[in-house]
Amino acid sequence: MKWMITLVALTMDAECTDSPHSGGTCLQFTDQVVWDVVDFAIFGALLASVGIAYELAARKSGNTAYRFAFGVALVAAFILVGVNGAVGVIGTEMDDANLMFGGVLVVGIIGAFIARFQPRGMARALFATALTQVLVAALWLLSAWLFRKAALTSPRYGRTFGSNFTSV
């Protein structure tokens, strides 16, 4: 539970001011990155969830490889949730297409519970999670291929490369 001290220290910066320069925000790195109390609460909850999950896994197994694997999986999930919540992987954080990445996490969580957090089952669950992530990427590739096909076959859009360039 030593990580709780770090969590408390990080969220202590959530003190907001109503000065004219702060605009009622808690933390402002740039004009694009503005955190308020809700952002700190979500970040704190996310950090607490990762910390608690790791503590439970560390107590369950004395195996260093298991602990490391669990930590790596938690970091991957933390990054996916953090990026998706902060800026969104697809478009903005409000874009509904980002919900696909929630499905990736659901596959991992359900797989872990089915495996009862046993190492062999966890290996399969995380492989399924990675495969789900690849399938999401495959949707992007399919979309790109279809746009390319549309660009090459549609006289309206014309070709955008080479000497056959036509304006839209």
Secondary structure, DSSP 8 states (H G I E B T S, - for coil): -THHHHHHHHHGGG-----TTTTT-SEESSSS-EE-HHHHHHHHHHHHHHHHHHHHHHHH---HHHHHHHHHHHHHHHHHHHHHHHT-SSSSTT-GGGHHHHHHHHHHHHHHHHTTT-HHHHHHHHHHHHHHHHHHHHHHHHHHHHHHHHHHH-TTT-B-SGGGB---
